[in-house]
Amino acid sequence: QVQLVESGGGLVQTGGSLRLSCAASGRTFSSYAMGWFRQAPGKEREFVAAISWSGGSTYYADSVKGRFTISRDNAKNTVYLQMNSLKPEDTAVYYCAAVRSYGSSWYPLGSWGQGTQVTVSS
């Protein structure tokens, strides 16, 4: 089973950028599609982005399309989320997970990491 540690969150002003990282343990990392989710206070956890096991295909929620970029480095067992043009509504705890798609939806596999807090000030 893959274990995950997210990092890179912080406080940034509107329009700023952050790069999140998710380090995975386990030799099977490169076998999984990986995704990022986020959970804002008082809201349900929602899908943000996903990337295929090879990195050749990426998928985004409409709310972040054109601003966020997901990538991965299988040699480093790490998946990244580059976040540009941040908005206050992007404020949330961000989590990564191994994922699987069912139709047009993405679902996490296994357990979550501890998450990393992103706060965007207006």
Backbone as JSON Lines, residues from 0, in Angstrom:
{"i":0,"aa":"Q","n":[0.84,-1.19,0.0],"ca":[0.0,0.0,0.0],"c":[0.88,1.24,0.0]}
{"i":1,"aa":"V","n":[0.45,2.26,-0.74],"ca":[1.2,3.5,-0.84],"c":[0.9,4.39,0.35]}
{"i":2,"aa":"Q","n":[1.95,4.92,0.99],"ca":[1.79,5.91,2.05],"c":[2.23,7.26,1.52]}
{"i":3,"aa":"L","n":[1.52,8.31,1.93],"ca":[1.66,9.62,1.29],"c":[1.95,10.72,2.3]}
{"i":4,"aa":"V","n":[2.83,11.66,1.93],"ca":[3.13,12.82,2.77],"c":[3.09,14.06,1.88]}
{"i":5,"aa":"E","n":[2.14,14.94,2.16],"ca":[2.0,16.19,1.4],"c":[2.79,17.31,2.06]}
{"i":6,"aa":"S","n":[3.26,18.25,1.24],"ca":[3.99,19.41,1.73],"c":[3.88,20.54,0.73]}
{"i":7,"aa":"G","n":[4.32,21.73,1.15],"ca":[4.37,22.87,0.24],"c":[3.28,23.9,0.41]}
{"i":8,"aa":"G","n":[2.35,23.64,1.31],"ca":[1.29,24.61,1.53],"c":[1.8,25.84,2.26]}
{"i":9,"aa":"G","n":[0.93,26.82,2.38],"ca":[1.31,28.05,3.08],"c":[0.29,29.14,2.87]}
{"i":10,"aa":"L","n":[0.68,30.36,3.26],"ca":[-0.16,31.54,3.11],"c":[0.35,32.35,1.93]}
{"i":11,"aa":"V","n":[-0.56,32.7,1.02],"ca":[-0.17,33.45,-0.17],"c":[-1.28,34.45,-0.49]}
{"i":12,"aa":"Q","n":[-0.92,35.53,-1.14],"ca":[-1.9,36.52,-1.53],"c":[-2.61,36.12,-2.81]}
{"i":13,"aa":"T","n":[-3.77,36.7,-3.02],"ca":[-4.5,36.47,-4.26],"c":[-3.61,36.75,-5.46]}
{"i":14,"aa":"G","n":[-3.63,35.82,-6.42],"ca":[-2.79,35.94,-7.6],"c":[-1.43,35.29,-7.48]}
{"i":15,"aa":"G","n":[-1.1,34.83,-6.29],"ca":[0.18,34.2,-6.05],"c":[0.22,32.75,-6.49]}
{"i":16,"aa":"S","n":[1.35,32.11,-6.22],"ca":[1.58,30.72,-6.64],"c":[2.14,29.89,-5.5]}
{"i":17,"aa":"L","n":[1.85,28.62,-5.55],"ca":[2.43,27.64,-4.64],"c":[2.63,26.34,-5.41]}
{"i":18,"aa":"R","n":[3.6,25.56,-4.96],"ca":[3.81,24.24,-5.54],"c":[3.74,23.21,-4.42]}
{"i":19,"aa":"L","n":[2.75,22.35,-4.51],"ca":[2.58,21.28,-3.55],"c":[3.32,20.03,-4.02]}
{"i":20,"aa":"S","n":[3.82,19.28,-3.05],"ca":[4.46,18.0,-3.34],"c":[3.8,16.9,-2.52]}
{"i":21,"aa":"C","n":[3.82,15.72,-3.08],"ca":[3.29,14.55,-2.38],"c":[4.29,13.42,-2.57]}
{"i":22,"aa":"A","n":[4.98,13.08,-1.5],"ca":[5.97,12.01,-1.54],"c":[5.32,10.7,-1.14]}
{"i":23,"aa":"A","n":[5.52,9.7,-1.96],"ca":[4.9,8.4,-1.72],"c":[5.95,7.34,-1.41]}
{"i":24,"aa":"S","n":[5.61,6.47,-0.5],"ca":[6.47,5.34,-0.2],"c":[5.89,4.12,-0.9]}
{"i":25,"aa":"G","n":[6.71,3.14,-1.13],"ca":[6.2,1.92,-1.75],"c":[6.63,1.8,-3.2]}
{"i":26,"aa":"R","n":[6.96,0.6,-3.58],"ca":[7.49,0.37,-4.92],"c":[6.42,0.39,-6.0]}
{"i":27,"aa":"T","n":[5.15,0.45,-5.58],"ca":[4.07,0.38,-6.57],"c":[3.56,1.76,-6.98]}
{"i":28,"aa":"F","n":[4.23,2.84,-6.53],"ca":[3.77,4.2,-6.84],"c":[3.52,4.38,-8.32]}
{"i":29,"aa":"S","n":[4.46,3.96,-9.15],"ca":[4.35,4.21,-10.58],"c":[3.24,3.4,-11.24]}
{"i":30,"aa":"S","n":[2.62,2.49,-10.5],"ca":[1.52,1.69,-11.06],"c":[0.18,2.39,-10.97]}
{"i":31,"aa":"Y","n":[0.12,3.47,-10.17],"ca":[-1.15,4.13,-9.87],"c":[-1.29,5.47,-10.56]}
{"i":32,"aa":"A","n":[-2.52,5.76,-10.98],"ca":[-2.86,7.15,-11.24],"c":[-2.89,7.86,-9.88]}
{"i":33,"aa":"M","n":[-2.53,9.13,-9.88],"ca":[-2.5,9.9,-8.64],"c":[-3.36,11.15,-8.79]}
{"i":34,"aa":"G","n":[-3.89,11.6,-7.68],"ca":[-4.75,12.77,-7.74],"c":[-4.58,13.67,-6.54]}
{"i":35,"aa":"W","n":[-5.05,14.88,-6.69],"ca":[-5.13,15.86,-5.61],"c":[-6.6,16.17,-5.33]}
{"i":36,"aa":"F","n":[-6.91,16.27,-4.05],"ca":[-8.23,16.67,-3.6],"c":[-8.05,17.82,-2.61]}
{"i":37,"aa":"R","n":[-9.13,18.52,-2.3],"ca":[-9.05,19.58,-1.3],"c":[-10.33,19.62,-0.49]}
{"i":38,"aa":"Q","n":[-10.21,20.12,0.72],"ca":[-11.37,20.25,1.59],"c":[-11.3,21.6,2.3]}
{"i":39,"aa":"A","n":[-12.27,22.43,2.0],"ca":[-12.4,23.73,2.65],"c":[-13.23,23.59,3.91]}
{"i":40,"aa":"P","n":[-13.09,24.51,4.85],"ca":[-13.87,24.42,6.09],"c":[-15.37,24.35,5.82]}
{"i":41,"aa":"G","n":[-16.01,23.36,6.44],"ca":[-17.45,23.22,6.3],"c":[-17.92,22.63,4.99]}
{"i":42,"aa":"K","n":[-16.98,22.2,4.16],"ca":[-17.35,21.64,2.86],"c":[-16.83,20.23,2.71]}
{"i":43,"aa":"E","n":[-17.39,19.51,1.75],"ca":[-16.93,18.16,1.48],"c":[-15.61,18.19,0.7]}
{"i":44,"aa":"R","n":[-14.86,17.12,0.82],"ca":[-13.63,17.0,0.05],"c":[-13.98,16.9,-1.43]}
{"i":45,"aa":"E","n":[-13.24,17.61,-2.27],"ca":[-13.54,17.63,-3.7],"c":[-12.29,17.34,-4.53]}
{"i":46,"aa":"F","n":[-12.55,16.78,-5.69],"ca":[-11.49,16.47,-6.64],"c":[-10.9,17.75,-7.22]}
{"i":47,"aa":"V","n":[-9.57,17.76,-7.38],"ca":[-8.88,18.9,-7.98],"c":[-8.22,18.52,-9.3]}
{"i":48,"aa":"A","n":[-7.4,17.47,-9.26],"ca":[-6.66,17.09,-10.46],"c":[-6.2,15.65,-10.35]}
{"i":49,"aa":"A","n":[-5.94,15.02,-11.5],"ca":[-5.42,13.66,-11.53],"c":[-4.44,13.51,-12.68]}
{"i":50,"aa":"I","n":[-3.56,12.52,-12.54],"ca":[-2.56,12.25,-13.57],"c":[-2.42,10.75,-13.72]}
{"i":51,"aa":"S","n":[-2.31,10.29,-14.95],"ca":[-2.18,8.86,-15.19],"c":[-0.86,8.33,-14.66]}
{"i":52,"aa":"W","n":[-0.73,7.0,-14.61],"ca":[0.48,6.4,-14.04],"c":[1.73,6.81,-14.81]}
{"i":53,"aa":"S","n":[1.59,7.03,-16.1],"ca":[2.74,7.39,-16.91],"c":[2.99,8.89,-16.94]}
{"i":54,"aa":"G","n":[2.0,9.66,-16.49],"ca":[2.1,11.11,-16.6],"c":[1.63,11.65,-17.94]}
{"i":55,"aa":"G","n":[1.19,10.77,-18.81],"ca":[0.82,11.2,-20.15],"c":[-0.54,11.84,-20.26]}
{"i":56,"aa":"S","n":[-1.38,11.63,-19.26],"ca":[-2.73,12.21,-19.29],"c":[-3.01,12.91,-17.97]}
{"i":57,"aa":"T","n":[-3.64,14.07,-18.07],"ca":[-4.0,14.84,-16.89],"c":[-5.47,15.26,-16.95]}
{"i":58,"aa":"Y","n":[-6.05,15.47,-15.8],"ca":[-7.47,15.8,-15.69],"c":[-7.63,16.84,-14.59]}
{"i":59,"aa":"Y","n":[-8.55,17.77,-14.79],"ca":[-8.71,18.87,-13.84],"c":[-10.18,19.16,-13.58]}
{"i":60,"aa":"A","n":[-10.45,19.61,-12.37],"ca":[-11.76,20.18,-12.07],"c":[-11.89,21.49,-12.83]}
{"i":61,"aa":"D","n":[-13.1,21.82,-13.24],"ca":[-13.31,23.05,-14.0],"c":[-12.84,24.28,-13.22]}
{"i":62,"aa":"S","n":[-12.94,24.22,-11.91],"ca":[-12.6,25.39,-11.08],"c":[-11.11,25.72,-11.08]}
{"i":63,"aa":"V","n":[-10.27,24.77,-11.49],"ca":[-8.82,25.01,-11.45],"c":[-8.18,24.9,-12.83]}
{"i":64,"aa":"K","n":[-8.97,24.53,-13.82],"ca":[-8.43,24.34,-15.17],"c":[-7.8,25.63,-15.68]}
{"i":65,"aa":"G","n":[-6.58,25.53,-16.2],"ca":[-5.87,26.7,-16.71],"c":[-5.04,27.41,-15.66]}
{"i":66,"aa":"R","n":[-5.23,27.07,-14.39],"ca":[-4.45,27.7,-13.31],"c":[-3.54,26.71,-12.6]}
{"i":67,"aa":"F","n":[-3.99,25.47,-12.48],"ca":[-3.23,24.43,-11.78],"c":[-2.65,23.44,-12.78]}
{"i":68,"aa":"T","n":[-1.49,22.88,-12.44],"ca":[-0.86,21.86,-13.28],"c":[-0.38,20.72,-12.39]}
{"i":69,"aa":"I","n":[-0.83,19.52,-12.7],"ca":[-0.39,18.33,-11.97],"c":[0.72,17.65,-12.78]}
{"i":70,"aa":"S","n":[1.71,17.14,-12.07],"ca":[2.81,16.41,-12.72],"c":[3.32,15.36,-11.76]}
{"i":71,"aa":"R","n":[4.18,14.48,-12.26],"ca":[4.74,13.44,-11.4],"c":[6.14,13.09,-11.86]}
{"i":72,"aa":"D","n":[6.91,12.6,-10.91],"ca":[8.26,12.1,-11.18],"c":[8.32,10.7,-10.57]}
{"i":73,"aa":"N","n":[8.15,9.7,-11.39],"ca":[8.11,8.33,-10.85],"c":[9.45,7.89,-10.29]}
{"i":74,"aa":"A","n":[10.53,8.46,-10.76],"ca":[11.85,8.11,-10.22],"c":[11.99,8.61,-8.78]}
{"i":75,"aa":"K","n":[11.25,9.68,-8.45],"ca":[11.29,10.23,-7.1],"c":[10.06,9.87,-6.28]}
{"i":76,"aa":"N","n":[9.18,9.08,-6.85],"ca":[7.93,8.71,-6.15],"c":[7.19,9.95,-5.64]}
{"i":77,"aa":"T","n":[7.1,10.96,-6.48],"ca":[6.51,12.23,-6.06],"c":[5.54,12.75,-7.11]}
{"i":78,"aa":"V","n":[4.43,13.3,-6.64],"ca":[3.49,13.98,-7.51],"c":[3.4,15.43,-7.04]}
{"i":79,"aa":"Y","n":[3.24,16.34,-8.0],"ca":[3.26,17.76,-7.72],"c":[1.94,18.41,-8.15]}
{"i":80,"aa":"L","n":[1.66,19.55,-7.53],"ca":[0.56,20.39,-7.98],"c":[1.05,21.83,-8.0]}
{"i":81,"aa":"Q","n":[1.28,22.36,-9.21],"ca":[1.65,23.75,-9.36],"c":[0.38,24.58,-9.42]}
{"i":82,"aa":"M","n":[0.25,25.52,-8.5],"ca":[-0.96,26.34,-8.41],"c":[-0.61,27.79,-8.68]}
{"i":83,"aa":"N","n":[-1.16,28.33,-9.74],"ca":[-0.93,29.72,-10.12],"c":[-2.24,30.5,-10.05]}
{"i":84,"aa":"S","n":[-2.13,31.81,-10.06],"ca":[-3.31,32.69,-10.04],"c":[-4.3,32.28,-8.94]}
{"i":85,"aa":"L","n":[-3.76,32.09,-7.76],"ca":[-4.58,31.58,-6.66],"c":[-5.64,32.59,-6.25]}
{"i":86,"aa":"K","n":[-6.77,32.05,-5.82],"ca":[-7.93,32.83,-5.39],"c":[-8.29,32.47,-3.96]}
{"i":87,"aa":"P","n":[-8.97,33.36,-3.25],"ca":[-9.38,33.02,-1.88],"c":[-10.19,31.72,-1.82]}
{"i":88,"aa":"E","n":[-10.97,31.43,-2.83],"ca":[-11.77,30.2,-2.84],"c":[-10.93,28.94,-3.01]}
{"i":89,"aa":"D","n":[-9.64,29.08,-3.26],"ca":[-8.74,27.92,-3.3],"c":[-8.27,27.54,-1.9]}
{"i":90,"aa":"T","n":[-8.6,28.34,-0.9],"ca":[-8.2,28.05,0.47],"c":[-8.81,26.72,0.93]}
{"i":91,"aa":"A","n":[-7.95,25.8,1.37],"ca":[-8.39,24.47,1.76],"c":[-7.19,23.67,2.24]}
{"i":92,"aa":"V","n":[-7.47,22.52,2.81],"ca":[-6.42,21.53,3.04],"c":[-6.36,20.66,1.79]}
{"i":93,"aa":"Y","n":[-5.18,20.5,1.25],"ca":[-4.99,19.73,0.03],"c":[-4.39,18.36,0.37]}
{"i":94,"aa":"Y","n":[-4.97,17.35,-0.25],"ca":[-4.57,15.96,-0.03],"c":[-4.24,15.3,-1.36]}
{"i":95,"aa":"C","n":[-3.29,14.4,-1.34],"ca":[-3.07,13.58,-2.52],"c":[-3.5,12.14,-2.21]}
{"i":96,"aa":"A","n":[-3.72,11.39,-3.25],"ca":[-4.14,10.01,-3.11],"c":[-3.91,9.26,-4.4]}
{"i":97,"aa":"A","n":[-3.69,7.98,-4.3],"ca":[-3.8,7.12,-5.47],"c":[-5.27,7.13,-5.86]}
{"i":98,"aa":"V","n":[-5.55,7.14,-7.15],"ca":[-6.94,7.31,-7.58],"c":[-7.29,6.33,-8.68]}
{"i":99,"aa":"R","n":[-8.6,6.21,-8.86],"ca":[-9.14,5.42,-9.96],"c":[-10.35,6.17,-10.5]}
{"i":100,"aa":"S","n":[-10.52,6.11,-11.8],"ca":[-11.67,6.79,-12.39],"c":[-12.81,5.83,-12.62]}
{"i":101,"aa":"Y","n":[-14.01,6.32,-12.42],"ca":[-15.24,5.62,-12.78],"c":[-16.06,6.61,-13.6]}
{"i":102,"aa":"G","n":[-16.11,6.37,-14.88],"ca":[-16.74,7.35,-15.76],"c":[-15.92,8.63,-15.73]}
{"i":103,"aa":"S","n":[-16.55,9.74,-15.46],"ca":[-15.87,11.03,-15.43],"c":[-15.47,11.45,-14.02]}
{"i":104,"aa":"S","n":[-15.65,10.57,-13.05],"ca":[-15.33,10.9,-11.66],"c":[-14.09,10.16,-11.19]}
{"i":105,"aa":"W","n":[-13.42,10.75,-10.24],"ca":[-12.2,10.16,-9.68],"c":[-12.42,9.85,-8.22]}
{"i":106,"aa":"Y","n":[-11.94,8.7,-7.78],"ca":[-12.13,8.24,-6.41],"c":[-10.79,7.83,-5.83]}
{"i":107,"aa":"P","n":[-10.58,8.13,-4.55],"ca":[-9.31,7.77,-3.93],"c":[-9.24,6.28,-3.6]}
{"i":108,"aa":"L","n":[-8.04,5.76,-3.64],"ca":[-7.76,4.39,-3.24],"c":[-6.9,4.44,-1.99]}
{"i":109,"aa":"G","n":[-7.18,3.59,-1.02],"ca":[-6.35,3.53,0.16],"c":[-6.56,4.73,1.07]}
{"i":110,"aa":"S","n":[-5.57,4.99,1.91],"ca":[-5.7,6.01,2.94],"c":[-5.17,7.36,2.46]}
{"i":111,"aa":"W","n":[-5.57,8.42,3.18],"ca":[-5.1,9.77,2.88],"c":[-3.81,10.07,3.65]}
{"i":112,"aa":"G","n":[-3.06,11.03,3.12],"ca":[-1.98,11.61,3.91],"c":[-2.55,12.61,4.91]}
{"i":113,"aa":"Q","n":[-1.67,13.38,5.56],"ca":[-2.13,14.34,6.58],"c":[-2.63,15.63,5.96]}
{"i":114,"aa":"G","n":[-2.33,15.86,4.69],"ca":[-2.76,17.07,4.01],"c":[-1.82,18.23,4.26]}
{"i":115,"aa":"T","n":[-1.96,19.27,3.44],"ca":[-1.19,20.49,3.6],"c":[-2.13,21.68,3.41]}
{"i":116,"aa":"Q","n":[-2.03,22.65,4.32],"ca":[-2.95,23.78,4.33],"c":[-2.52,24.84,3.32]}
{"i":117,"aa":"V","n":[-3.45,25.26,2.5],"ca":[-3.23,26.39,1.58],"c":[-4.23,27.48,1.96]}
{"i":118,"aa":"T","n":[-3.7,28.67,2.23],"ca":[-4.54,29.81,2.57],"c":[-4.23,30.95,1.63]}
{"i":119,"aa":"V","n":[-5.26,31.44,0.95],"ca":[-5.1,32.54,0.0],"c":[-5.82,33.75,0.56]}
{"i":120,"aa":"S","n":[-5.06,34.8,0.83],"ca":[-5.64,36.01,1.4],"c":[-6.07,36.96,0.3]}
{"i":121,"aa":"S","n":[-7.15,37.68,0.58],"ca":[-7.67,38.63,-0.42],"c":[-7.06,40.01,-0.25]}
